[in-house]
């Protein structure tokens, strides 16, 4: 079975500062990797995904993530955050051949302060 | 593209009643839909996987007679919480997986908040 660890439950940053949200996974087989964002009282919105190919993936809202197979990581980054980026961020993996079932991390609450 | 809707967004019901939640893929055909439950400040817990035209597959610990899932078409899945009790109060979120280049990705609905009194 696969698992996902989001190392930080909360990350407070100031507006216009860079941010990195960390995600590590474990799996005995190849996986697809995803980052989702959840705004209060809403469902999840796909930020970006890694399926294959280039290990640097660019998503919406200026976010990007890099797949590092040797370190089994998929950290999410943004060079300059806005207050509107305040939300819960979930890293998720889907194991090849699992009917695309997602395993989620526990989430990281990003709080952007003025 | 890849929009998923849920209805209702909010529901309050009395203990013992049943509640039906609909999940629709609006602009793509969803061969598979998933139902999740989310408790406050926690991650999503997969309840079941629903494939069109076949019985849902429930995760361990989820009562299939309590949470009835019907995937009647390629754009609609329903979750019925039968004989709801206060402990069933939660945020229920569905997702849909399409075909082709959306096949590997789940697209999520906006969620349904259920409060059982």
Interface residues (C-beta under 8 A of the other chain):
Chain A: X32 X34 X36 X41 X42 X43 X44 X45 X46 X49 X51 X90 X94 X99 X100 X101 X102 X104 X105 X106 X107
Chain B: X4 X6 X32 X34 X42 X43 X44 X46 X49 X93 X95 X97 X103 X104 X105 X106 X107 X108 X109 X110 X111 X113
